[in-house]
Amino acid sequence: MLDRLNHIAIAVPDLQTATRQYTETLGATVSEPIEIAEQGVTVVFIELPNTKIELLEPLGENSPISGFLEKNPSGGIHHICYEVADILKARDKLQADGVRILGDGEPKIGAHGKPVLFLHPKDFQGTLIELEEV
């Protein structure tokens, strides 16, 4: 079911500061910020030869990232995103296996313009998993 690792997402309290740290200190190439109102985040992507790192900042007070940052004020790894060929087929199999899909269970459009779903972290050893259809 899983294809390659798409990205690792890191929640940050200040996206501009984190972006500057990655570009100036680590010499990374970082995308322009992308606001995703439906998910309550602003993101940038750090392009690496084998994957991406996504930096997430809350967009508004009701962002799910706000709650994460309350518990982890310095930020930290938020989720891991894997690619799948068919997100509906993956969802149906996972639900049949008892995995909880967050939200209403319907894919949303993610930062890459592709359908995504999130899997409950309690079903994966405390790790929030994002699936992205490619």
N, CA and C atoms as an extended XYZ file, in Angstrom:
402
Properties=species:S:1:pos:R:3:atomname:S:1:resname:S:1:resid:I:1 pbc="F F F"
N         0.822       -1.190        0.000 N   MET     1
C         0.000        0.000        0.000 CA  MET     1
C         0.870        1.261        0.000 C   MET     1
N         1.876        1.316        0.890 N   LEU     2
C         2.706        2.514        0.989 CA  LEU     2
C         3.739        2.554       -0.129 C   LEU     2
N         3.892        3.733       -0.681 N   ASP     3
C         4.968        3.968       -1.626 CA  ASP     3
C         6.067        4.706       -0.869 C   ASP     3
N         6.665        5.674       -1.486 N   ARG     4
C         7.802        6.342       -0.854 CA  ARG     4
C         7.374        7.350        0.211 C   ARG     4
N         8.332        7.722        1.036 N   LEU     5
C         8.141        8.789        2.015 CA  LEU     5
C         8.019       10.096        1.245 C   LEU     5
N         6.956       10.831        1.481 N   ASN     6
C         6.775       12.116        0.799 CA  ASN     6
C         7.426       13.239        1.586 C   ASN     6
N         7.113       13.320        2.889 N   HIS     7
C         7.738       14.355        3.717 CA  HIS     7
C         7.575       14.037        5.201 C   HIS     7
N         8.397       14.718        5.965 N   ILE     8
C         8.279       14.743        7.420 CA  ILE     8
C         7.901       16.173        7.775 C   ILE     8
N         6.860       16.326        8.579 N   ALA     9
C         6.359       17.653        8.932 CA  ALA     9
C         6.806       18.032       10.340 C   ALA     9
N         7.296       19.256       10.453 N   ILE    10
C         7.752       19.794       11.727 CA  ILE    10
C         6.924       21.032       12.039 C   ILE    10
N         6.237       21.015       13.174 N   ALA    11
C         5.492       22.192       13.623 CA  ALA    11
C         6.475       23.183       14.221 C   ALA    11
N         6.313       24.454       13.862 N   VAL    12
C         7.215       25.502       14.350 CA  VAL    12
C         6.388       26.669       14.880 C   VAL    12
N         6.875       27.342       15.930 N   PRO    13
C         6.140       28.484       16.455 CA  PRO    13
C         6.281       29.732       15.587 C   PRO    13
N         7.333       29.820       14.780 N   ASP    14
C         7.576       31.000       13.947 CA  ASP    14
C         8.159       30.534       12.604 C   ASP    14
N         7.334       30.524       11.580 N   LEU    15
C         7.737       30.004       10.278 CA  LEU    15
C         8.862       30.821        9.656 C   LEU    15
N         8.815       32.116        9.805 N   GLN    16
C         9.860       32.964        9.224 CA  GLN    16
C        11.222       32.674        9.858 C   GLN    16
N        11.266       32.536       11.166 N   THR    17
C        12.518       32.228       11.866 CA  THR    17
C        13.028       30.847       11.459 C   THR    17
N        12.125       29.866       11.407 N   ALA    18
C        12.533       28.510       11.032 CA  ALA    18
C        13.036       28.473        9.592 C   ALA    18
N        12.366       29.177        8.697 N   THR    19
C        12.799       29.228        7.295 CA  THR    19
C        14.187       29.832        7.186 C   THR    19
N        14.406       30.912        7.892 N   ARG    20
C        15.720       31.565        7.869 CA  ARG    20
C        16.804       30.628        8.405 C   ARG    20
N        16.492       29.881        9.450 N   GLN    21
C        17.459       28.940       10.006 CA  GLN    21
C        17.828       27.868        8.979 C   GLN    21
N        16.850       27.335        8.284 N   TYR    22
C        17.129       26.306        7.277 CA  TYR    22
C        17.887       26.867        6.079 C   TYR    22
N        17.549       28.089        5.641 N   THR    23
C        18.239       28.642        4.472 CA  THR    23
C        19.629       29.149        4.824 C   THR    23
N        19.745       29.917        5.902 N   GLU    24
C        21.026       30.543        6.233 CA  GLU    24
C        21.990       29.589        6.937 C   GLU    24
N        21.498       28.789        7.858 N   THR    25
C        22.370       27.917        8.635 CA  THR    25
C        22.668       26.614        7.908 C   THR    25
N        21.636       26.038        7.282 N   LEU    26
C        21.799       24.735        6.639 CA  LEU    26
C        21.932       24.814        5.118 C   LEU    26
N        21.736       25.999        4.553 N   GLY    27
C        21.878       26.158        3.112 CA  GLY    27
C        20.796       25.471        2.296 C   GLY    27
N        19.628       25.274        2.881 N   ALA    28
C        18.544       24.557        2.214 CA  ALA    28
C        17.771       25.462        1.260 C   ALA    28
N        17.154       24.832        0.275 N   THR    29
C        16.227       25.509       -0.625 CA  THR    29
C        14.830       25.345       -0.037 C   THR    29
N        14.161       26.470        0.196 N   VAL    30
C        12.859       26.466        0.854 CA  VAL    30
C        11.843       27.150       -0.057 C   VAL    30
N        10.667       26.544       -0.172 N   SER    31
C         9.595       27.104       -1.002 CA  SER    31
C         9.037       28.384       -0.388 C   SER    31
N         8.235       29.064       -1.168 N   GLU    32
C         7.469       30.191       -0.647 CA  GLU    32
C         6.380       29.651        0.282 C   GLU    32
N         5.925       30.437        1.257 N   PRO    33
C         4.855       29.982        2.156 CA  PRO    33
C         3.549       29.725        1.395 C   PRO    33
N         2.841       28.695        1.826 N   ILE    34
C         1.551       28.322        1.260 CA  ILE    34
C         0.544       28.281        2.405 C   ILE    34
N        -0.524       29.071        2.303 N   GLU    35
C        -1.580       29.029        3.313 CA  GLU    35
C        -2.603       27.982        2.912 C   GLU    35
N        -2.941       27.114        3.864 N   ILE    36
C        -3.956       26.082        3.638 CA  ILE    36
C        -5.045       26.317        4.682 C   ILE    36
N        -5.993       27.184        4.340 N   ALA    37
C        -7.020       27.593        5.293 CA  ALA    37
C        -7.826       26.406        5.810 C   ALA    37
N        -8.142       25.451        4.940 N   GLU    38
C        -8.957       24.300        5.342 CA  GLU    38
C        -8.289       23.489        6.445 C   GLU    38
N        -6.940       23.452        6.452 N   GLN    39
C        -6.207       22.710        7.473 CA  GLN    39
C        -5.673       23.618        8.577 C   GLN    39
N        -5.855       24.935        8.434 N   GLY    40
C        -5.439       25.866        9.475 CA  GLY    40
C        -3.940       26.003        9.632 C   GLY    40
N        -3.196       25.928        8.513 N   VAL    41
C        -1.742       26.015        8.580 CA  VAL    41
C        -1.179       26.861        7.441 C   VAL    41
N         0.001       27.374        7.689 N   THR    42
C         0.853       27.929        6.648 CA  THR    42
C         2.076       27.032        6.616 C   THR    42
N         2.501       26.639        5.405 N   VAL    43
C         3.599       25.683        5.278 CA  VAL    43
C         4.643       26.182        4.293 C   VAL    43
N         5.857       25.685        4.473 N   VAL    44
C         6.915       25.780        3.467 CA  VAL    44
C         7.501       24.382        3.335 C   VAL    44
N         8.091       24.116        2.170 N   PHE    45
C         8.734       22.829        1.954 CA  PHE    45
C        10.218       23.020        1.706 C   PHE    45
N        11.008       22.218        2.400 N   ILE    46
C        12.447       22.165        2.195 CA  ILE    46
C        12.686       21.003        1.251 C   ILE    46
N        13.249       21.301        0.095 N   GLU    47
C        13.468       20.268       -0.924 CA  GLU    47
C        14.809       19.581       -0.669 C   GLU    47
N        14.751       18.259       -0.571 N   LEU    48
C        15.941       17.441       -0.404 CA  LEU    48
C        16.011       16.462       -1.567 C   LEU    48
N        17.176       15.881       -1.838 N   PRO    49
C        17.277       14.953       -2.971 CA  PRO    49
C        16.349       13.745       -2.880 C   PRO    49
N        16.029       13.289       -1.663 N   ASN    50
C        15.254       12.062       -1.521 CA  ASN    50
C        13.878       12.238       -0.895 C   ASN    50
N        13.562       13.440       -0.414 N   THR    51
C        12.256       13.698        0.211 CA  THR    51
C        12.104       15.190        0.446 C   THR    51
N        11.134       15.562        1.260 N   LYS    52
C        10.924       16.955        1.644 CA  LYS    52
C        10.736       17.021        3.157 C   LYS    52
N        11.005       18.192        3.699 N   ILE    53
C        10.649       18.510        5.074 CA  ILE    53
C         9.618       19.627        4.977 C   ILE    53
N         8.521       19.462        5.681 N   GLU    54
C         7.463       20.473        5.697 CA  GLU    54
C         7.517       21.182        7.041 C   GLU    54
N         7.626       22.495        7.023 N   LEU    55
C         7.535       23.287        8.242 CA  LEU    55
C         6.125       23.857        8.311 C   LEU    55
N         5.458       23.645        9.446 N   LEU    56
C         4.062       24.050        9.640 CA  LEU    56
C         3.961       25.118       10.707 C   LEU    56
N         3.191       26.155       10.435 N   GLU    57
C         2.896       27.191       11.423 CA  GLU    57
C         1.380       27.318       11.505 C   GLU    57
N         0.825       27.531       12.709 N   PRO    58
C        -0.626       27.681       12.812 CA  PRO    58
C        -1.119       28.883       11.996 C   PRO    58
N        -2.269       28.711       11.389 N   LEU    59
C        -2.957       29.793       10.685 CA  LEU    59
C        -4.223       30.066       11.471 C   LEU    59
N        -4.146       30.996       12.390 N   GLY    60
C        -5.280       31.302       13.262 CA  GLY    60
C        -5.244       30.490       14.544 C   GLY    60
N        -6.070       30.918       15.487 N   GLU    61
C        -6.078       30.311       16.817 CA  GLU    61
C        -6.719       28.925       16.852 C   GLU    61
N        -7.561       28.604       15.876 N   ASN    62
C        -8.255       27.317       15.873 CA  ASN    62
C        -7.482       26.238       15.133 C   ASN    62
N        -6.263       26.529       14.744 N   SER    63
C        -5.446       25.562       14.022 CA  SER    63
C        -5.112       24.375       14.916 C   SER    63
N        -5.150       23.142       14.364 N   PRO    64
C        -4.717       21.989       15.165 CA  PRO    64
C        -3.244       22.076       15.548 C   PRO    64
N        -2.476       22.850       14.813 N   ILE    65
C        -1.057       23.023       15.147 CA  ILE    65
C        -0.902       23.854       16.418 C   ILE    65
N        -1.863       24.747       16.691 N   SER    66
C        -1.809       25.539       17.927 CA  SER    66
C        -1.803       24.641       19.150 C   SER    66
N        -2.658       23.637       19.153 N   GLY    67
C        -2.708       22.697       20.276 CA  GLY    67
C        -1.413       21.924       20.421 C   GLY    67
N        -0.833       21.519       19.294 N   PHE    68
C         0.445       20.808       19.322 CA  PHE    68
C         1.522       21.699       19.929 C   PHE    68
N         1.553       22.979       19.524 N   LEU    69
C         2.586       23.899       20.023 CA  LEU    69
C         2.366       24.282       21.487 C   LEU    69
N         1.127       24.211       21.970 N   GLU    70
C         0.892       24.443       23.397 CA  GLU    70
C         1.592       23.367       24.221 C   GLU    70
N         1.558       22.137       23.724 N   LYS    71
C         2.201       21.021       24.417 CA  LYS    71
C         3.700       20.964       24.139 C   LYS    71
N         4.119       21.520       22.995 N   ASN    72
C         5.523       21.497       22.553 CA  ASN    72
C         5.907       22.905       22.084 C   ASN    72
N         6.124       23.844       23.013 N   PRO    73
C         6.316       25.247       22.643 CA  PRO    73
C         7.472       25.512       21.679 C   PRO    73
N         8.475       24.669       21.687 N   SER    74
C         9.605       24.856       20.763 CA  SER    74
C         9.339       24.249       19.393 C   SER    74
N         8.241       23.508       19.272 N   GLY    75
C         7.930       22.813       18.029 CA  GLY    75
C         8.418       21.383       18.086 C   GLY    75
N         8.322       20.699       16.952 N   GLY    76
C         8.777       19.317       16.887 CA  GLY    76
C         8.125       18.575       15.740 C   GLY    76
N         8.512       17.315       15.583 N   ILE    77
C         7.949       16.508       14.506 CA  ILE    77
C         6.453       16.328       14.748 C   ILE    77
N         5.671       16.667       13.748 N   HIS    78
C         4.217       16.614       13.846 CA  HIS    78
C         3.634       15.369       13.181 C   HIS    78
N         4.092       15.069       11.959 N   HIS    79
C         3.587       13.888       11.260 CA  HIS    79
C         4.553       13.433       10.178 C   HIS    79
N         4.286       12.230        9.680 N   ILE    80
C         5.041       11.652        8.570 CA  ILE    80
C         4.043       11.388        7.457 C   ILE    80
N         4.420       11.761        6.241 N   CYS    81
C         3.535       11.585        5.088 CA  CYS    81
C         4.093       10.542        4.132 C   CYS    81
N         3.259        9.550        3.828 N   TYR    82
C         3.604        8.510        2.866 CA  TYR    82
C         2.731        8.659        1.627 C   TYR    82
N         3.266        8.288        0.492 N   GLU    83
C         2.508        8.309       -0.749 CA  GLU    83
C         1.758        6.996       -0.925 C   GLU    83
N         0.570        7.086       -1.512 N   VAL    84
C        -0.219        5.916       -1.899 CA  VAL    84
C        -0.747        6.150       -3.314 C   VAL    84
N        -0.952        5.063       -4.048 N   ALA    85
C        -1.419        5.176       -5.428 CA  ALA    85
C        -2.906        5.515       -5.505 C   ALA    85
N        -3.691        4.984       -4.573 N   ASP    86
C        -5.145        5.177       -4.595 CA  ASP    86
C        -5.608        5.418       -3.162 C   ASP    86
N        -5.903        6.670       -2.844 N   ILE    87
C        -6.203        7.025       -1.454 CA  ILE    87
C        -7.530        6.432       -0.978 C   ILE    87
N        -8.514        6.319       -1.850 N   LEU    88
C        -9.793        5.732       -1.439 CA  LEU    88
C        -9.656        4.235       -1.169 C   LEU    88
N        -8.904        3.550       -2.001 N   LYS    89
C        -8.649        2.124       -1.783 CA  LYS    89
C        -7.873        1.926       -0.469 C   LYS    89
N        -6.875        2.788       -0.226 N   ALA    90
C        -6.100        2.710        1.019 CA  ALA    90
C        -7.005        2.970        2.219 C   ALA    90
N        -7.842        3.999        2.127 N   ARG    91
C        -8.761        4.326        3.227 CA  ARG    91
C        -9.681        3.154        3.536 C   ARG    91
N       -10.273        2.591        2.492 N   ASP    92
C       -11.227        1.498        2.706 CA  ASP    92
C       -10.562        0.286        3.360 C   ASP    92
N        -9.361       -0.046        2.927 N   LYS    93
C        -8.632       -1.172        3.527 CA  LYS    93
C        -8.294       -0.874        4.986 C   LYS    93
N        -7.805        0.341        5.237 N   LEU    94
C        -7.440        0.702        6.607 CA  LEU    94
C        -8.655        0.682        7.525 C   LEU    94
N        -9.760        1.241        7.074 N   GLN    95
C       -10.972        1.226        7.898 CA  GLN    95
C       -11.435       -0.206        8.153 C   GLN    95
N       -11.350       -1.077        7.143 N   ALA    96
C       -11.720       -2.480        7.321 CA  ALA    96
C       -10.820       -3.167        8.348 C   ALA    96
N        -9.571       -2.668        8.458 N   ASP    97
C        -8.620       -3.219        9.430 CA  ASP    97
C        -8.735       -2.546       10.795 C   ASP    97
N        -9.693       -1.621       10.966 N   GLY    98
C        -9.926       -0.984       12.254 CA  GLY    98
C        -9.132        0.281       12.506 C   GLY    98
N        -8.459        0.804       11.488 N   VAL    99
C        -7.700        2.044       11.639 CA  VAL    99
C        -8.665        3.228       11.594 C   VAL    99
N        -8.468        4.177       12.499 N   ARG   100
C        -9.309        5.385       12.538 CA  ARG   100
C        -8.747        6.453       11.604 C   ARG   100
N        -9.613        6.980       10.758 N   ILE   101
C        -9.271        8.083        9.863 CA  ILE   101
C        -9.749        9.358       10.553 C   ILE   101
N        -8.894       10.357       10.637 N   LEU   102
C        -9.279       11.605       11.291 CA  LEU   102
C       -10.239       12.403       10.408 C   LEU   102
N       -11.030       13.263       11.045 N   GLY   103
C       -11.998       14.068       10.317 CA  GLY   103
C       -13.185       13.221        9.906 C   GLY   103
N       -13.772       13.572        8.755 N   ASP   104
C       -14.963       12.872        8.291 CA  ASP   104
C       -14.652       11.656        7.426 C   ASP   104
N       -13.355       11.337        7.273 N   GLY   105
C       -12.962       10.166        6.501 CA  GLY   105
C       -12.853       10.418        5.008 C   GLY   105
N       -13.185       11.622        4.578 N   GLU   106
C       -13.083       11.963        3.162 CA  GLU   106
C       -11.770       12.703        2.910 C   GLU   106
N       -11.081       12.368        1.824 N   PRO   107
C        -9.824       13.060        1.516 CA  PRO   107
C       -10.042       14.566        1.336 C   PRO   107
N        -9.056       15.325        1.771 N   LYS   108
C        -9.012       16.774        1.572 CA  LYS   108
C        -7.854       17.065        0.634 C   LYS   108
N        -7.836       18.238        0.050 N   ILE   109
C        -6.729       18.630       -0.815 CA  ILE   109
C        -5.630       19.219        0.053 C   ILE   109
N        -4.439       18.651       -0.052 N   GLY   110
C        -3.298       19.077        0.758 CA  GLY   110
C        -2.464       20.144        0.074 C   GLY   110
N        -1.319       20.428        0.643 N   ALA   111
C        -0.440       21.502        0.179 CA  ALA   111
C         0.094       21.278       -1.229 C   ALA   111
N         0.161       20.033       -1.668 N   HIS   112
C         0.654       19.737       -3.016 CA  HIS   112
C        -0.471       19.679       -4.037 C   HIS   112
N        -1.701       20.025       -3.609 N   GLY   113
C        -2.835       19.985       -4.513 CA  GLY   113
C        -3.358       18.589       -4.765 C   GLY   113
N        -3.001       17.646       -3.900 N   LYS   114
C        -3.399       16.248       -4.060 CA  LYS   114
C        -4.216       15.802       -2.847 C   LYS   114
N        -5.052       14.770       -3.001 N   PRO   115
C        -5.869       14.297       -1.882 CA  PRO   115
C        -5.010       13.717       -0.755 C   PRO   115
N        -5.401       14.057        0.479 N   VAL   116
C        -4.706       13.557        1.663 CA  VAL   116
C        -5.713       13.093        2.715 C   VAL   116
N        -5.255       12.185        3.565 N   LEU   117
C        -5.987       11.720        4.741 CA  LEU   117
C        -5.001       11.613        5.892 C   LEU   117
N        -5.498       11.764        7.105 N   PHE   118
C        -4.662       11.579        8.290 CA  PHE   118
C        -5.193       10.398        9.093 C   PHE   118
N        -4.263        9.583        9.597 N   LEU   119
C        -4.590        8.399       10.383 CA  LEU   119
C        -4.320        8.670       11.858 C   LEU   119
N        -5.190        8.180       12.703 N   HIS   120
C        -5.096        8.463       14.140 CA  HIS   120
C        -3.759        7.987       14.707 C   HIS   120
N        -3.058        8.857       15.437 N   PRO   121
C        -1.748        8.462       15.982 CA  PRO   121
C        -1.813        7.296       16.971 C   PRO   121
N        -2.927        7.125       17.657 N   LYS   122
C        -3.024        6.011       18.602 CA  LYS   122
C        -3.030        4.660       17.899 C   LYS   122
N        -3.302        4.664       16.608 N   ASP   123
C        -3.281        3.422       15.838 CA  ASP   123
C        -1.901        3.126       15.249 C   ASP   123
N        -0.946        4.070       15.413 N   PHE   124
C         0.402        3.909       14.842 CA  PHE   124
C         1.483        4.363       15.823 C   PHE   124
N         1.461        3.754       17.016 N   GLN   125
C         2.486        3.956       18.032 CA  GLN   125
C         2.737        5.436       18.338 C   GLN   125
N         1.672        6.220       18.360 N   GLY   126
C         1.791        7.632       18.716 CA  GLY   126
C         2.224        8.540       17.582 C   GLY   126
N         2.278        8.040       16.355 N   THR   127
C         2.718        8.842       15.215 CA  THR   127
C         1.539        9.186       14.324 C   THR   127
N         1.329       10.479       14.095 N   LEU   128
C         0.309       10.926       13.150 CA  LEU   128
C         0.809       10.630       11.750 C   LEU   128
N         0.005        9.910       10.971 N   ILE   129
C         0.373        9.529        9.619 CA  ILE   129
C        -0.517       10.264        8.630 C   ILE   129
N         0.101       10.858        7.621 N   GLU   130
C        -0.637       11.452        6.513 CA  GLU   130
C        -0.417       10.555        5.296 C   GLU   130
N        -1.475       10.302        4.555 N   LEU   131
C        -1.374        9.603        3.280 CA  LEU   131
C        -1.682       10.607        2.179 C   LEU   131
N        -0.875       10.613        1.136 N   GLU   132
C        -1.098       11.508        0.005 CA  GLU   132
C        -1.157       10.688       -1.268 C   GLU   132
N        -2.194       10.885       -2.049 N   GLU   133
C        -2.303       10.177       -3.324 CA  GLU   133
C        -1.394       10.811       -4.355 C   GLU   133
N        -0.648        9.965       -5.062 N   VAL   134
C         0.253       10.475       -6.111 CA  VAL   134
C        -0.124        9.886       -7.461 C   VAL   134
